[in-house]
């Protein structure tokens, strides 16, 4: 498969398995689909059956889309293809929304000419005492076809392939397994909570997978980068079952740039090869060296450079002390107490422009609390410093409100109506209906329109309180309630055209010099990424239309409470005093429905305000460790071109 692979000798110093890296997952998926099509067509010419091992989950979806296209537009036939799926939850009914039978039918089988008799998926309806026999028969059936010609794999964050969790043996066969807690957490969204995710699954074993004549493991986005690095460069270990693939000569890892980003040749390329020392790469390397040796930048020596793979940099750009001073100054210049620009000041060494002194600013918040959690200190400071700050809450956030809160607010509304002498009969009827619905509500069941409205209003009230606390007048608080958010509850294929148009309308109304947007792209299908794409498209279209104000508009990205930009990436660092940290905390506290135990806490058990404070204090400590000023906390931003 055509790829952007480096010279093999450069790879194998750290990489223990063949790796191909593509610009994005769509190009990569087409390459994998093309390879599958070539195998099918080659086998068909010689009258042979093609045996495919297939995977589920988000990773292979675009491969299946391309195979469907090849079938419909280019005549690729699947009549002589037999498939074996890797796994299935147990217990699981085949017509359940979360079953892999449903997944495969919707994503592939219903759209191609495969014989249903040739489709094999582990049976999640078996009695437990019958599972072992079924697994032996599954293995025997694969062997009866001469084994798998091509096996498609994804990789879980535990390093599992199929459902071969940590502890799996390299010679394991098809069997029943117990799912890792992290695996169940990752599946919780599909099941409406981790407690509803099955604890067991039936999976092909590592040994079964190994018998395939060709194995391709695919991984997309930054979320998979750390486990990909372990699988490709780490020691073979049962703790990361994907490392067993290093033992096979028939394996290729197919990655997009984000999933490959932590591999040594991309993350620290100076350890692999001679580099083209761009200013950004020099900054990254010097920061890395300082962290690696636990030294301030200005104390790094020529020996430090030479002994840690950076001799080329020292030779080409040295002396090293001059490099140190240059990088120290660059990082120093990211720090500003004036996120909207300092009026009447020399801005040549500052991240933001001095003029206009009072800027129109719009902060886009994907959910109704991302603004204060992620950049609450900067938000407050922009308002304090007199800028015309607007906040736009892009979605209602209704998904992340507990049902119990709905009942509590309905009870209040009913009691308040009665206290005022108003007719509360409609409210009481709706309350009774809602209680009945909640008593029989199934996991992942979409709320009624009335319930979604109440949940949205709960979050709207909290957002207003938070924005007012930050210093905004009510007319500068905007609730977009973009249509895509509720549409995706009913359909996976939605248009974002009206979302983009609504965002363009708001931007043209405010005419901002500064736009702040959430820049957490780890989950490409998550709300943050969708919201960013809407803003980005809106800005690009306005620019193409030639609006004059857009020429003076800068786009700044912030990140949420999950993780921060790396120090070498940061272009504006806003320090916070202890008092400002406390004000930010109080703004976050206004979001009471998200406090204590949020509906979607993610992997981090800490409350959002705790995460936010510790994240920003970690950034401050990182600046301090490099030899810069010691602040209580720092909020970080990068500038994004559009």
ZIPE-V530190 format. One line per field, one symbol per residue. psi: psi as a letter, one per 20 degrees, with the letter a starting at -180 (. if undefined). burial: b if it has 24 or more other C-alpha atoms within 12 Angstrom, else e. A space follows every 10 residues. Layout:
psi: ???
burial: ???
This chain:
psi: ppakqrphhh gihhpjqppp prgrhggghh gghggggggg hghhhjkqpp oppqrarhgj ghghghhggh ghhjjpqjhk ppqoqgrqqp qpqhjqhiqi ggghghifhi jrkqphijpp pqojjqqhii gggggghggh gghhjjrphp ppqapriijq pcknrpiqqi jqaprprpqq hhghghihhh jkqhiipqir qpqqrghggh iqhppppqpq rhhigghggg hhirqpqihn hihhihiqjj qppoqrhghi hiqgihgmhi ihrqqonqhh hggggggggg ghilqqgijp rhhgghikjk hgghghiaqh hhgggghggg hhihppjmij qpqkqojhjq hqqhqqhoqp ppopogrjih ghghkhgggg ggghjjqnpq poohrhjhhk pqhhhghghg gggghhgghj krojggghgh ggggggghhj pqpjppqrhg ghgghhhghg hggggghghi jqqhijopoh lphhghhihh qhnqqjghgg ghhgggghgh mqhpppqpko jhoijrhggg hghggghggg ggghijpghh hkpqopprqa jgrrqqgihp ipooqprhhh ggggghghhh mhijrfnqgn ibioiqqhhg ggghghhggg hggghijaqo rgqppqqqpp q.
burial: bebebeeeee beebbbbbbb bbbbbbbbbb bbbbbbbebb beeeeeeebb bbbbbbbbbb bbbbbbbbeb beeeebbbbb bbbbbbbbbb bbeeeeebbb bebbbebbbe bbbbeeebbb bbbbbeeeee beebbbebbe bbeeeebbbb bbbbbbbbbb bbbbbbbbbb ebbbbbbbbb eebbbbbbbb bbbbeebbbb bbbbbbbbbb bbbbbbbbbb bbbbbbbbbb bbbbebbbbb bbbbbbbbee bbbbbbbbbb bbbbbbbbbb bbbeeebeee ebbbbbbbbb beeebbbbbb bbebbeebbb bbbbeeeeeb eebbbbbbeb bbbbbbbbbb bbeeeeeeeb bbbeebbbbb bbbbbbbbbb bbbbbbbbbb bbbebbbbbb bbbbbbbbbb bbbebbbebb bebbeeeeee eeeeeebeeb beebeeeeee eeeeebbeee bbebbbbbbb bbbbbbbbbb bbeeebbbbb bbbbbbeeee eeeeebeebb bbbbebbbeb bbbbbbbbbb bbbbeebbbb bbbbbbbbbb ebeeeeeeeb eebbbbbbbb bbbbbbbbbb bbbbbbbeeb bebbbbbbbb bbbbbeebbb bbeeeebbbb bbbbbbbbbb bbbbbbbbbe bbbbbbbbbb ee
